[in-house]
Amino acid sequence: MKLTYAKAINEALRNAMKRNSNVFIMGEDVGIVGGTFGLTEGLYSEFGPERVRDTPITEQQIVGMSVGAASLGMIPVPELMFNDFMGCAFDQLLNQAAKFRYMYGGNMKIPMTLRLPCGGGLQAAAQHSQCLEAFLTHIPGLKVVYPSTPQDAYGLLIGAVRDENPVMYFEHLSLYFEEGEVELDGKPITLGSADVKRQGTDVTVIATGLCVHKALKAAEILEKEGIRAEVVDPRTLYPLDKETIYNSVIKTKRAVIVTEEVKRGAWSAEMAACIAEDIYESLEKRIVRIGELNTPIPYTKNLESYVIPQTEDIVEGIRSITD
């Protein structure tokens, strides 16, 4: 069945709620309105106000109540309207959700999946367009998921909700209308399993979120020049499927890492460090990182496009180590 990325998330939520009565949703406008971006549409009428809960505009409360509910056996799937607002709830993530299971010797589970819409391209300006996944991959105790296709969005969300640990589920705003085939079979995708989106032999492109699609377009352009790029989507940033990524880099002997994060301190830097530490001898060229410029995202469309990495940037990055 062909579904949009947004509808695939909606169907995954429906599946999880039907499967387990302890699963519930909470967030700003997730109920009667059906979500700011329509991702919870129809769930309020189907499951009722007890399981689809509208909240005040207070991210600390949304996350804090979810951590508490999860510690008592419920399975909350809270939503922050934009990942930019995680700062309002950061103590709840950094010092509570991430630490409880460790501090209680594994006896307390926190089966919470926090949905975090992210990314630019919609002229939402500096406070509503960031990709902040590196903040959360840095924190032990959290798992971080970032699907790029409708099928992955569906399967990874089902997998995240069934996990007994807090999972940070990033979803790029510009992907909501991306269509693809989705099998509504209720099967989870294992967290920590990367996916090779395109086979190649000359260079490995490791890309996340919307950048996966830009990397695939870059690979099509470069194929006409005789450069065969392999595109690998980690899908989960932690736990990280190093085996799949490393096998690709060992084969191609070149690595380009593409994310929409501000390049300074990005998850891409961690990925580059892992490659350099573990399989440096396999490389024939330097590692290339492509990311957002180190500046807040502008509102003006042409400036926003300039700041955010585009297909052309990926093409040039690949050319720089394949000439």
C-alpha positions as CSV (number, residue, x, y, z in Angstrom):
1,M,0.0,0.0,0.0
2,K,1.3,3.4,-0.9
3,L,1.3,5.8,2.0
4,T,2.9,9.1,3.0
5,Y,5.5,9.2,5.7
6,A,3.0,11.0,8.0
7,K,0.3,8.4,7.3
8,A,2.7,5.6,8.0
9,I,3.4,7.1,11.4
10,N,-0.3,7.4,12.0
11,E,-0.8,3.8,11.2
12,A,2.0,2.7,13.4
13,L,0.5,4.6,16.3
14,R,-2.9,3.0,15.6
15,N,-1.3,-0.5,15.5
16,A,0.5,0.1,18.8
17,M,-2.6,1.3,20.5
18,K,-4.7,-1.6,19.3
19,R,-2.1,-4.1,20.3
20,N,-1.6,-2.8,23.8
21,S,-4.1,-0.9,25.9
22,N,-1.3,0.6,27.9
23,V,-0.1,2.7,25.0
24,F,-1.3,6.3,25.0
25,I,-0.5,9.5,23.3
26,M,0.0,13.0,24.7
27,G,1.0,16.4,23.4
28,E,-0.1,19.8,22.2
29,D,-3.2,19.5,19.9
30,V,-2.7,15.7,19.4
31,G,-6.3,15.0,20.3
32,I,-9.3,16.9,18.9
33,V,-7.3,18.7,16.3
34,G,-5.5,15.5,15.2
35,G,-2.0,16.9,15.6
36,T,-0.4,20.1,14.2
37,F,0.8,18.2,11.2
38,G,-2.1,15.7,11.1
39,L,-0.1,12.7,12.4
40,T,-2.6,11.7,15.1
41,E,-5.7,12.3,12.9
42,G,-8.6,10.0,13.8
43,L,-7.0,8.5,16.9
44,Y,-8.9,10.7,19.4
45,S,-12.3,9.6,18.0
46,E,-11.1,5.9,17.8
47,F,-9.4,5.6,21.3
48,G,-10.9,8.5,23.3
49,P,-9.5,11.3,25.5
50,E,-8.0,8.9,28.1
51,R,-5.5,7.5,25.5
52,V,-5.1,10.6,23.3
53,R,-4.5,13.4,25.7
54,D,-4.2,17.1,24.8
55,T,-1.8,19.0,27.0
56,P,-1.0,22.6,27.9
57,I,1.9,24.2,26.1
58,T,4.5,22.9,28.5
59,E,7.1,20.5,27.2
60,Q,8.6,19.9,30.6
61,Q,5.2,18.6,31.8
62,I,4.7,16.5,28.7
63,V,8.0,14.7,29.1
64,G,7.9,14.6,32.9
65,M,4.5,13.0,33.0
66,S,5.5,10.5,30.4
67,V,8.5,9.4,32.3
68,G,6.4,9.0,35.4
69,A,3.7,7.0,33.6
70,A,6.3,4.8,31.9
71,S,8.0,4.1,35.3
72,L,4.6,2.8,36.5
73,G,4.0,0.4,33.6
74,M,2.2,2.6,31.0
75,I,3.6,3.1,27.5
76,P,3.5,6.8,26.6
77,V,4.2,8.1,23.1
78,P,4.4,11.9,23.8
79,E,5.0,14.4,21.0
80,L,6.9,17.7,21.1
81,M,5.6,19.9,18.3
82,F,9.2,20.7,17.2
83,N,12.4,19.0,18.4
84,D,13.7,22.6,19.0
85,F,11.6,22.6,22.2
86,M,13.4,19.7,23.8
87,G,15.4,22.3,25.8
88,C,12.3,23.1,27.8
89,A,12.2,19.4,29.0
90,F,15.9,18.6,28.9
91,D,16.3,17.8,32.6
92,Q,13.5,15.2,32.3
93,L,15.4,13.6,29.4
94,L,19.0,14.0,30.6
95,N,18.6,13.2,34.3
96,Q,15.4,11.3,34.6
97,A,14.3,9.2,31.6
98,A,17.9,8.3,30.6
99,K,19.1,7.4,34.2
100,F,16.2,5.6,36.0
101,R,16.8,2.1,34.6
102,Y,20.5,2.3,35.5
103,M,20.1,3.9,38.9
104,Y,17.5,1.2,39.9
105,G,19.7,-1.7,38.8
106,G,17.5,-2.5,35.8
107,N,14.4,-3.0,37.9
108,M,12.7,0.1,36.5
109,K,11.7,0.2,32.8
110,I,11.0,3.4,30.9
111,P,9.1,2.3,27.8
112,M,8.6,5.8,26.4
113,T,8.8,6.9,22.8
114,L,9.2,10.7,22.4
115,R,8.3,11.9,18.9
116,L,10.4,14.8,17.7
117,P,9.6,16.6,14.4
118,C,12.7,18.2,13.1
119,G,14.4,19.8,10.1
120,G,14.3,22.8,7.8
121,G,13.1,23.5,4.3
122,L,9.7,24.9,5.3
123,Q,10.7,28.5,6.1
124,A,9.9,27.9,9.8
125,A,13.0,29.9,10.7
126,A,15.6,29.6,13.5
127,Q,13.5,28.2,16.4
128,H,11.5,25.6,14.4
129,S,13.9,24.1,11.9
130,Q,16.9,22.6,13.7
131,C,18.2,19.0,13.7
132,L,19.3,18.3,17.3
133,E,19.8,14.6,17.3
134,A,23.4,14.9,18.5
135,F,22.2,16.3,21.8
136,L,20.4,13.0,22.5
137,T,22.9,10.5,21.0
138,H,25.4,11.9,23.5
139,I,23.3,10.8,26.5
140,P,23.7,7.2,27.8
141,G,20.4,5.5,28.4
142,L,18.6,6.9,25.4
143,K,18.0,5.3,22.1
144,V,17.7,7.5,19.0
145,V,15.8,6.6,15.8
146,Y,15.6,8.6,12.6
147,P,13.6,7.0,9.7
148,S,13.9,8.3,6.1
149,T,11.1,6.4,4.3
150,P,7.4,5.6,5.1
151,Q,8.2,1.9,5.6
152,D,11.0,2.7,8.0
153,A,8.8,5.3,9.8
154,Y,6.2,2.6,10.3
155,G,8.4,-0.3,11.3
156,L,10.8,1.7,13.5
157,L,8.0,3.4,15.4
158,I,6.4,0.0,16.1
159,G,9.8,-1.2,17.3
160,A,10.4,1.9,19.4
161,V,7.0,1.5,21.2
162,R,7.8,-2.1,22.1
163,D,11.2,-1.2,23.5
164,E,11.6,-1.1,27.3
165,N,13.9,1.9,27.1
166,P,13.3,5.6,26.3
167,V,13.5,6.1,22.5
168,M,13.9,9.5,20.9
169,Y,12.1,9.2,17.5
170,F,13.1,12.0,15.1
171,E,10.9,12.7,12.0
172,H,11.9,15.2,9.4
173,L,9.1,17.7,8.7
174,S,9.9,17.8,4.9
175,L,9.4,14.0,4.7
176,Y,5.8,14.1,5.9
177,F,4.4,14.1,2.3
178,E,7.0,11.7,0.9
179,E,5.2,8.6,-0.5
180,G,6.3,5.0,-0.5
181,E,5.1,1.4,-0.3
182,V,4.3,0.3,3.2
183,E,3.4,-3.1,4.4
184,L,1.0,-2.7,7.3
185,D,1.9,-6.0,8.8
186,G,2.6,-4.8,12.4
187,K,6.2,-6.0,12.2
188,P,8.8,-3.9,14.0
189,I,12.1,-3.0,12.5
190,T,14.9,-3.9,15.0
191,L,16.5,-0.8,16.5
192,G,20.2,-0.8,15.6
193,S,19.8,-2.1,12.0
194,A,21.1,0.0,9.2
195,D,19.8,-0.3,5.6
196,V,21.7,-0.1,2.4
197,K,19.4,2.1,0.2
198,R,21.5,1.9,-2.9
199,Q,24.3,-0.5,-3.8
200,G,27.7,0.9,-5.1
201,T,31.4,0.2,-5.2
202,D,33.2,3.5,-5.3
203,V,32.2,5.5,-2.3
204,T,30.0,5.0,0.8
205,V,27.5,7.8,1.6
206,I,26.2,7.5,5.1
207,A,23.1,9.8,5.3
208,T,20.2,10.4,7.7
209,G,16.6,11.7,7.4
210,L,15.9,13.9,4.4
211,C,19.6,13.7,3.5
212,V,19.1,10.1,2.5
213,H,16.9,11.2,-0.4
214,K,19.4,14.0,-1.4
215,A,22.2,11.4,-1.3
216,L,20.2,9.1,-3.6
217,K,19.7,11.9,-6.1
218,A,23.4,12.7,-5.9
219,A,24.2,9.0,-6.6
220,E,22.0,9.1,-9.7
221,I,23.8,12.2,-11.0
222,L,27.2,10.7,-10.4
223,E,26.3,7.4,-12.0
224,K,26.3,9.2,-15.3
225,E,30.0,10.1,-14.6
226,G,30.8,6.5,-13.8
227,I,30.9,6.9,-10.1
228,R,28.9,4.3,-8.2
229,A,27.9,5.5,-4.8
230,E,26.5,3.2,-2.1
231,V,24.0,4.9,0.2
232,V,23.7,3.6,3.7
233,D,20.9,4.8,6.1
234,P,21.8,4.1,9.7
235,R,18.0,4.4,10.7
236,T,19.0,4.3,14.3
237,L,21.8,6.6,15.5
238,Y,22.0,4.8,18.7
239,P,22.3,1.8,18.9
240,L,24.4,2.1,15.8
241,D,24.8,-0.7,13.3
242,K,28.5,-0.3,12.8
243,E,28.8,-3.7,11.1
244,T,26.7,-2.7,8.0
245,I,28.3,0.7,7.8
246,Y,31.9,-0.6,8.2
247,N,31.4,-3.4,5.7
248,S,30.3,-0.8,3.1
249,V,33.3,1.5,3.9
250,I,35.7,-1.4,3.7
251,K,34.3,-2.3,0.3
252,T,34.4,1.2,-1.2
253,K,37.4,2.6,0.7
254,R,35.8,6.0,0.9
255,A,33.2,7.6,3.2
256,V,31.0,10.7,2.9
257,I,28.7,11.5,5.9
258,V,25.7,13.7,5.2
259,T,23.4,15.1,7.9
260,E,21.3,18.2,8.3
261,E,22.8,19.1,11.6
262,V,24.9,22.1,12.2
263,K,28.3,20.6,11.4
264,R,30.1,21.7,14.6
265,G,29.6,18.9,17.2
266,A,27.3,16.9,15.0
267,W,26.4,13.2,15.1
268,S,28.3,13.0,11.8
269,A,31.5,13.9,13.7
270,E,30.9,10.8,16.0
271,M,30.4,8.7,12.9
272,A,33.6,10.0,11.3
273,A,35.5,9.3,14.6
274,C,34.2,5.7,14.7
275,I,35.4,5.1,11.2
276,A,38.8,6.7,11.8
277,E,39.3,4.8,15.1
278,D,38.1,1.3,13.9
279,I,38.8,0.9,10.2
280,Y,41.2,3.8,9.3
281,E,43.5,1.4,7.4
282,S,40.7,0.6,5.0
283,L,40.4,4.2,3.8
284,E,42.1,5.4,0.6
285,K,40.9,9.0,1.0
286,R,40.0,11.4,3.8
287,I,36.5,11.2,5.3
288,V,34.2,13.9,4.1
289,R,31.4,15.4,6.3
290,I,28.6,17.5,4.8
291,G,26.3,19.4,7.0
292,E,24.5,22.6,7.8
293,L,26.5,25.8,8.1
294,N,27.3,26.9,11.7
295,T,24.6,29.5,11.9
296,P,20.9,29.7,12.9
297,I,18.6,28.8,10.0
298,P,17.4,31.9,8.2
299,Y,13.7,32.5,7.3
300,T,14.3,33.7,3.7
301,K,14.0,30.8,1.3
302,N,17.2,31.3,-0.7
303,L,19.3,31.8,2.5
304,E,17.7,28.7,4.1
305,S,18.6,26.6,1.1
306,Y,22.1,28.0,1.2
307,V,22.6,27.1,4.8
308,I,21.1,23.6,4.6
309,P,23.1,20.9,2.7
310,Q,21.7,20.2,-0.8
311,T,22.1,17.5,-3.4
312,E,24.8,19.6,-5.2
313,D,26.9,19.8,-2.0
314,I,26.8,16.0,-1.8
315,V,27.8,15.6,-5.4
316,E,30.8,17.9,-4.9
317,G,31.8,16.2,-1.7
318,I,31.8,12.8,-3.4
319,R,33.7,14.2,-6.4
320,S,36.4,15.5,-4.1
321,I,37.5,12.0,-3.1
322,T,36.7,10.1,-6.2
323,D,38.5,12.1,-8.9
